[in-house]
Amino acid sequence: MQLEFITATLFNLGINLIYTVLALFIGIIALITIDKKLLRTVDIEGELKNGNIAVSIFASTILIFVAIIISFGLKG
């Protein structure tokens, strides 16, 4: 009984880790796409290197938004 419980727990942990990594990659791709397609005049990476706090808040908001959408989609 204990071995089955541990196996099921590790299986669920593995699936959740895969979903987390997938959500991270989708969020980064979304941020890059928004940077290249929608914000052509604003260089997000350059502004982040210059220490612009507003751009960092904007970029993190996009990543959080994508993560929330993906998490609702994965819950089924």
PLY file of the C-alpha trace (Angstrom):
ply
format ascii 1.0
element vertex 76
property float x
property float y
property float z
element edge 75
property int vertex1
property int vertex2
end_header
0.00 0.00 0.00
2.80 2.45 0.84
4.66 1.79 -2.41
1.56 2.49 -4.50
0.98 5.78 -2.66
4.59 6.90 -3.14
4.50 5.92 -6.82
1.27 7.86 -7.41
2.65 10.88 -5.57
5.87 10.89 -7.59
3.87 10.47 -10.80
1.70 13.49 -9.96
4.80 15.48 -9.02
6.38 14.66 -12.36
3.29 15.70 -14.29
3.06 18.98 -12.36
6.73 19.72 -13.01
6.24 19.11 -16.73
3.24 21.47 -16.76
5.25 24.09 -14.88
8.15 23.97 -17.33
5.70 24.06 -20.24
3.96 27.12 -18.78
7.32 28.83 -18.28
8.31 28.29 -21.91
4.92 29.46 -23.20
5.15 32.58 -21.02
8.61 33.43 -22.31
7.54 32.86 -25.91
4.50 35.09 -25.33
6.68 37.84 -23.89
9.11 37.65 -26.80
6.24 37.67 -29.31
4.66 40.71 -27.69
8.04 42.42 -27.64
8.74 41.76 -31.32
5.27 42.15 -32.84
3.32 44.63 -30.72
5.98 46.80 -29.11
8.30 47.50 -31.99
9.37 50.91 -30.69
10.10 49.71 -27.13
13.06 47.42 -26.50
12.06 45.49 -23.36
15.44 43.78 -22.94
17.33 47.05 -23.40
15.11 48.88 -20.95
15.53 46.09 -18.40
19.31 46.38 -18.71
19.00 50.13 -18.08
17.05 49.45 -14.87
13.62 50.67 -15.97
11.22 49.52 -13.25
8.06 50.19 -15.29
9.17 47.84 -18.06
10.03 45.12 -15.56
6.57 45.44 -13.97
4.99 45.25 -17.45
7.01 42.16 -18.41
6.24 40.37 -15.15
2.54 41.22 -15.52
2.50 39.58 -18.95
4.18 36.45 -17.54
1.72 36.28 -14.63
-1.23 36.75 -17.00
-0.04 33.93 -19.26
0.57 31.68 -16.23
-2.97 32.28 -14.94
-4.49 31.46 -18.33
-2.43 28.30 -18.66
-3.23 27.17 -15.12
-6.97 27.51 -15.75
-6.55 25.57 -18.98
-4.65 22.77 -17.27
-7.21 22.38 -14.50
-9.67 21.24 -17.14
0 1
1 2
2 3
3 4
4 5
5 6
6 7
7 8
8 9
9 10
10 11
11 12
12 13
13 14
14 15
15 16
16 17
17 18
18 19
19 20
20 21
21 22
22 23
23 24
24 25
25 26
26 27
27 28
28 29
29 30
30 31
31 32
32 33
33 34
34 35
35 36
36 37
37 38
38 39
39 40
40 41
41 42
42 43
43 44
44 45
45 46
46 47
47 48
48 49
49 50
50 51
51 52
52 53
53 54
54 55
55 56
56 57
57 58
58 59
59 60
60 61
61 62
62 63
63 64
64 65
65 66
66 67
67 68
68 69
69 70
70 71
71 72
72 73
73 74
74 75
